[in-house]
Amino acid sequence: MRLDKFLKVSRIIKRRTVANDACDTEHVSVNGRRAKASYDVKEGDIVEITFGQRVLKFRVLQVKETVAKSDASALYEIIE
């Protein structure tokens, strides 16, 4: 699954276009490398997103095309 779609499905970022823009402006890195929106997310990847001064770092636990809002947090595990 594409990185921008994963960020939307997991509800880390509410809109796919916003997720795509975050990737284009190099605010998102996967496994220590800057990632484009088209990056193929896999289980076990470590994703780091910079929101201004705040940094969100998480591990991908599952990759699913669709999930219920209540189950979205099961797709990732926050680190630090």
C-alpha positions as CSV (number, residue, x, y, z in Angstrom):
1,M,0.0,0.0,0.0
2,R,1.2,3.5,-0.8
3,L,2.5,5.6,2.1
4,D,0.0,8.4,1.7
5,K,-2.9,5.9,1.6
6,F,-1.6,4.2,4.7
7,L,-1.4,7.5,6.6
8,K,-5.0,8.2,5.7
9,V,-6.4,4.7,6.4
10,S,-4.6,4.6,9.8
11,R,-6.0,8.1,10.5
12,I,-2.6,9.5,11.4
13,I,-3.3,12.2,8.8
14,K,-7.0,12.9,8.0
15,R,-6.8,13.5,4.2
16,R,-4.7,11.7,1.6
17,T,-3.9,14.9,-0.2
18,V,-2.4,16.3,3.1
19,A,-0.5,13.1,3.5
20,N,0.8,13.4,-0.1
21,D,1.9,17.0,0.5
22,A,3.7,16.0,3.7
23,C,5.7,13.4,1.8
24,D,6.4,15.9,-1.0
25,T,7.8,18.5,1.4
26,E,10.0,15.8,3.0
27,H,8.3,15.7,6.4
28,V,8.0,11.9,6.3
29,S,10.8,9.4,6.5
30,V,10.7,5.6,6.5
31,N,13.5,3.5,8.1
32,G,15.6,6.7,8.4
33,R,15.3,7.7,4.7
34,R,13.0,10.4,3.2
35,A,10.1,8.8,1.6
36,K,7.8,9.7,-1.3
37,A,4.1,9.2,-1.2
38,S,4.4,6.3,-3.6
39,Y,6.6,4.3,-1.1
40,D,5.3,0.8,-0.6
41,V,4.6,0.4,3.2
42,K,5.4,-3.0,4.7
43,E,4.9,-4.4,8.2
44,G,7.8,-3.6,10.4
45,D,8.6,-0.3,8.8
46,I,9.5,2.6,11.1
47,V,7.8,5.8,10.0
48,E,8.7,9.3,11.3
49,I,6.6,12.3,10.6
50,T,7.5,15.9,11.6
51,F,4.6,18.2,12.5
52,G,6.4,21.6,13.1
53,Q,8.4,21.0,16.3
54,R,6.6,17.7,17.1
55,V,7.9,14.4,15.8
56,L,5.7,11.3,15.6
57,K,7.5,8.0,15.3
58,F,5.7,4.7,14.9
59,R,6.1,1.1,13.7
60,V,3.7,-0.4,11.1
61,L,2.0,-3.5,12.6
62,Q,-0.5,-4.3,9.8
63,V,-1.3,-3.1,6.4
64,K,-5.0,-3.2,5.5
65,E,-6.9,-1.5,2.7
66,T,-9.8,-0.5,4.9
67,V,-10.5,-0.5,8.7
68,A,-13.1,0.8,11.0
69,K,-12.3,4.1,12.8
70,S,-12.2,2.3,16.1
71,D,-9.6,-0.3,14.8
72,A,-7.3,2.2,13.0
73,S,-4.9,2.5,15.9
74,A,-4.2,-1.3,15.7
75,L,-2.3,-0.7,12.4
76,Y,0.6,1.0,14.1
77,E,2.5,1.2,17.4
78,I,3.9,4.6,18.6
79,I,7.6,4.6,19.6
80,E,9.0,7.2,22.0
